[in-house]
Amino acid sequence: MSSELPNLTIIDHPLLRHKVSLLRDVSTEKKEFMELVDEIAMLMAYEVTADLETEEYEVETPLEYTRGYRVRGRKLTLIPILRAGLGMVEGVMRLLPTMRVGHIGLQREHETLQPVDYYFKIPPHAQERQFIVTDPMLATGGSASAAIAFLKNSGALSIRLMCIVAAPEGVRKLLHDHPDVPVFTASLDRELNEHGYILPGLGDAGDRLFGTL
């Protein structure tokens, strides 16, 4: 599958496998579901940012001067796709508290499964930023592709997508529409059903996060 989906990175870690399994469980209640999404996002962010550029600088310790490192390059900006993507924000920002946060509001039209936008707000100077788009589920890929297109139309040059579970169909759509955008996931699931839901998946992440089942 990796040769078919060169844009995909599956973050495979025992803690992620454990937490994603709990996330899938139909008996997992809202509070625990939110906590799991938060924890998974933090664990994933560690790997999603593993290639950030750093620069050396001098640090004064209580005893002497030494060589230190700080992240350099494009300004990191987090873009949750509303509403489910909001559940991943705090986990990412626990690692990167200085990140700016924009928002893209997209919803899927149930009959056509096509995304409809209703909100778009990002920090200025998009061309100078490195965007991390978050959404717990990459299903058809329509919403993610539209969100990325909005960012590119605003001048964004560096974008990556972080999701918890992905369907092959969604990853393929992003490969077709945005081959320059890497996709990071904790699980590549089997397929979509006739309603566009991921199998085995975890249900509707937004409904489970916000208790609107």
C-alpha positions in Angstrom: 0.0 0.0 0.0 2.9 2.4 0.7 4.0 2.2 -2.9 0.4 3.0 -4.1 0.1 5.9 -1.6 3.5 7.7 -1.6 2.0 10.8 0.1 1.0 8.7 3.2 3.0 8.3 6.5 1.5 5.9 9.0 2.7 6.7 12.5 3.0 3.3 14.1 3.6 3.3 17.9 2.3 1.0 20.6 0.7 3.9 22.5 -1.1 5.1 19.4 -2.4 1.6 18.6 -3.7 1.3 22.1 -5.4 4.6 22.2 -6.9 4.3 18.7 -8.4 1.0 19.6 -10.0 2.6 22.6 -11.2 5.4 20.4 -12.9 2.9 18.1 -14.8 1.2 20.9 -18.5 2.0 20.8 -18.6 1.9 24.6 -16.1 4.8 24.9 -18.0 7.7 26.4 -17.7 11.4 25.3 -15.3 12.5 28.1 -12.9 9.6 27.4 -13.2 10.1 23.6 -12.2 13.7 23.9 -9.3 12.9 26.1 -8.1 10.2 23.7 -8.3 12.5 20.6 -6.3 15.1 22.6 -3.6 12.5 23.6 -3.4 11.0 20.1 -3.0 14.4 18.6 -0.1 15.2 20.9 1.6 11.9 20.2 1.2 12.4 16.4 2.4 16.0 16.5 5.8 14.8 17.8 6.2 12.8 14.5 4.6 15.2 12.2 7.1 17.9 13.2 10.1 15.6 13.2 11.6 17.3 10.1 11.4 20.9 11.3 14.6 22.9 10.6 16.6 24.0 13.6 19.4 26.5 14.1 22.2 26.6 16.6 22.5 29.4 19.2 24.4 30.0 22.4 22.7 29.2 25.7 23.8 30.3 29.1 23.3 27.6 31.7 23.7 28.2 35.5 27.3 26.9 35.1 28.5 27.8 31.6 27.7 28.6 28.0 26.7 25.8 25.7 25.3 25.1 22.2 21.5 25.1 21.9 19.0 24.6 19.2 15.8 26.3 18.2 13.2 25.7 15.5 13.6 28.0 12.5 12.1 28.4 9.1 8.4 28.9 8.3 6.1 29.9 11.1 4.0 27.0 12.3 0.2 27.4 12.0 -2.4 24.9 13.0 -5.6 24.7 10.9 -8.4 22.5 12.4 -11.2 21.7 10.0 -14.4 22.5 11.9 -15.8 21.0 13.8 -14.1 17.7 14.6 -10.6 19.1 14.0 -11.0 21.3 17.1 -10.6 18.1 19.2 -7.0 17.9 18.1 -5.9 21.5 18.8 -5.1 21.3 22.5 -3.0 18.2 22.1 -0.9 19.7 19.3 -0.5 23.0 21.2 0.7 21.3 24.3 3.8 20.5 22.3 3.9 23.8 20.3 2.2 26.4 22.5 3.3 29.4 20.3 1.6 28.1 17.2 -1.0 30.4 15.5 -4.4 28.8 15.0 -6.7 29.4 12.0 -10.0 27.8 11.3 -11.7 26.4 8.2 -15.4 25.5 8.4 -16.5 22.8 6.0 -19.4 20.4 6.1 -20.2 17.4 3.9 -23.5 17.6 2.0 -25.1 14.2 2.9 -26.5 13.4 -0.6 -23.5 14.3 -2.8 -20.8 13.9 -0.1 -19.2 17.1 -1.4 -17.8 19.7 1.0 -19.6 23.1 1.5 -17.6 25.9 3.2 -19.1 28.2 5.8 -16.0 29.8 7.5 -12.4 30.6 6.6 -10.0 32.6 8.9 -6.2 32.2 8.9 -3.3 34.4 10.1 -1.8 36.8 7.5 1.3 36.1 5.3 0.3 32.5 4.4 3.3 32.2 2.1 5.6 32.5 5.2 3.9 29.8 7.2 4.0 26.0 7.5 0.4 24.8 7.9 -0.7 21.6 9.7 -4.3 20.8 8.9 -6.1 18.6 11.4 -9.2 16.4 11.1 -9.7 13.2 13.0 -10.9 11.3 9.9 -9.9 11.4 6.3 -12.8 9.7 4.6 -13.7 10.7 1.0 -11.0 13.4 1.1 -13.4 16.0 -0.2 -13.3 18.3 2.8 -9.5 18.0 3.3 -8.9 18.6 -0.4 -11.1 21.7 -0.3 -9.4 23.0 2.8 -6.0 22.6 1.3 -7.2 24.4 -1.9 -8.5 27.3 0.2 -5.1 27.6 1.9 -3.2 27.4 -1.4 -5.5 30.1 -2.9 -4.5 32.3 0.1 -0.8 31.8 -0.7 0.1 28.8 1.4 3.2 27.0 0.1 3.8 24.4 2.9 0.9 22.3 4.0 0.6 18.9 5.7 -2.5 17.0 6.9 -2.8 15.1 10.2 -5.6 12.7 10.8 -6.2 9.8 13.2 -7.8 7.3 10.8 -7.8 7.4 7.0 -9.5 5.6 4.2 -7.5 4.6 1.1 -10.0 6.5 -1.0 -9.4 9.8 0.8 -5.6 9.4 0.6 -5.8 8.7 -3.1 -7.9 11.8 -3.6 -5.3 14.0 -1.9 -2.6 12.3 -3.9 -4.5 13.2 -7.1 -5.6 16.8 -6.0 -2.5 17.8 -3.9 0.4 15.5 -4.5 2.7 18.0 -2.7 0.8 17.6 0.6 2.0 14.8 2.9 -0.7 12.9 4.9 0.1 11.6 8.4 -2.3 9.1 10.1 -2.3 6.7 13.0 -4.3 4.1 11.0 -5.0 3.3 7.4 -8.4 1.6 7.5 -10.0 -0.7 5.0 -12.5 1.2 2.9 -15.5 3.5 2.8 -19.1 2.2 3.0 -21.9 3.3 0.7 -22.6 6.3 3.0 -19.0 7.5 2.9 -18.1 6.4 6.4 -14.7 4.7 7.2 -14.7 1.0 7.9 -13.9 -0.1 10.5 -13.5 3.5 11.5 -14.8 5.0 14.8 -18.2 6.4 13.8 -18.7 10.2 13.4 -15.8 11.8 15.3 -17.6 15.2 15.5 -20.7 13.7 17.0 -18.7 11.6 19.5 -16.5 14.5 20.5 -19.4 17.0 21.1 -22.2 14.6 22.2 -24.5 15.2 19.2 -25.2 11.6 18.4 
